[in-house]
Amino acid sequence: PQGKRPRIYLPDTPIMIASAGNKNDEPRSSVSKVKKKPRKKFPAVLHSLLEDAGRLGTQDVLSWCLHGRAFRVHQKTEFVRDIMPNLFRHSRWASFQRQLNLYGFRRILTGGDKGAYYHPLFLRGKPSLCDHIERNGASESLNA
């Protein structure tokens, strides 16, 4: 019959119901809007990954430096292929490096930690410090 709407049910979407008494014939949601958990910021996700590396068996791919003030990616290919797609919105090494730069991480260029990444508020065992790491805008980082 004319005027009937097909009902399509998709996971994670509100179910829409049109009532006969609705003069505007606008669908109403029968499910209240579910508030999504706020997404953790990049430094917090990275910190969790490094803290759980031993338990997850990923310490051969990336790990904290011995002193706990910097971290190193040991196997870039495996990191990009196996870890990044599951935890980050991007899955390219250049995008990961850009995020590090935007959050103020610096690559260590000399000494025993050469190739590791450092930020003064990114320390092993101190995840709460990640809340204080701010993202710099792209225009700010270009002008710096």
N, C-alpha and C positions, 0 to 999 in steps of 0.2 A: 504494500500500500504506500501511496504517496505520503510524504511528510515524515516518515520514519527514518531515523538516523541509524546507520550501522554502529554497533558498539565495538570498539577496539580497545582491548586491554593490553597495555604495555607495562612491563615492570618499571618501578620507580617513577611512574607518572600518576597524577591524580585521576580518578575515575570521573568522567564527566557525565552528568545526568541532565536531560532536558525534561522539565515538568510540563504537564499539559496546561497548567494554570499560568505559566509564565508568558505574559503578553508579548514580550520582546523576543521570545523564543531563544533566549541566551542560555547556554549550558551553565550549570553550577557545579562546583566541585563538592563531592561528598566526602572528600578527605581533606583534613586541614593541612595547610602547607607545613611540610617538615623542614625545620631549620637544619641546614647542613653544618657539620662541624667546621669551624674555620680551618683552612689549610695551614699546616705548619710552614713557617718560612724556610727558605732554602738552607740557611745555616743550621737550623734545628734538625732538619731532615738529614743533612750531612753528618751532624754530630751523632745522631742516633745510629746511623749506619756504621760509623767508625766505632762507637761503643759496643755495638752488637756484632762486629766483624768476627770475633772469636766464636761466638755461638752460631753464627750463620755460616761459618767456614769460608769467609771472604777475606781473611787477613792476608792471603797471598796476592789478592787483587789490589787492596788498599788497606792502609793501616796508619796508626799514629806513629810518629817518630818516638824513639825511646824516652825522651824528656817530656813528651806529651804536649808540646807547644806548637807542633806543626804536624801535618799529615802528608802522606805520599801515595800516589797511585802507581802501583808496581806494574800492573798489566792493563794498559790502556784499552786494548781491543776487547778483553773480557769485561772490563768495567762498562764500556759503551754498549756492548751486546747484551750482557746478562743483568746488569744492575740498574743502569740509568732508566731504561723503559719502565721499570717497576716502581721507581721512587720519584722521578722528576718528570716535569711536563715536556721535557725535551730529551732527545736521544742522540745528540751529536756532541762530540768532544769540544768543538769550538763554542757551542752554547754553554756547556759546563764551565769552560774557562771564562766566558763572558760573565756568567753569574758570579763566579769567584771574584772577578775584577769589580763588578758592580757592588759587591758587598765588602770591598776593601781588602780582600786577601792579596797577599804578595807572594810571588814565587821566590824562593831562596836561590840565589845564583852562584854562591860559592860555599866552600867548606863541606863538612860531612853530611849536611842536610840538603845539598844541592839538588834542585828539582822538586823539593817539598813545598807545600803551601802553608803560609803563616798568617794569622790575624791575632792581635793582642788579646781579644776577647774570646778566642776559640781555643779552649783548653780541655784536655782530657779530664773527665770526671766533673766538669763544671757546665752542665747543659743549660743552667739558668742564665749564664752569661750570653748565650745566643740571643736572648730577648733584647739585648742592648746593641746588637749588630744591626745597623740600619743600611738599607739599600740606597745607594746614590743613584740619582737619575742619570740617564745616558748623556744628557747635555752637560751635567755637572762633571761627570767623569772625563768628558772630552776637553773641558776647560781647565781641568786641574793640572 
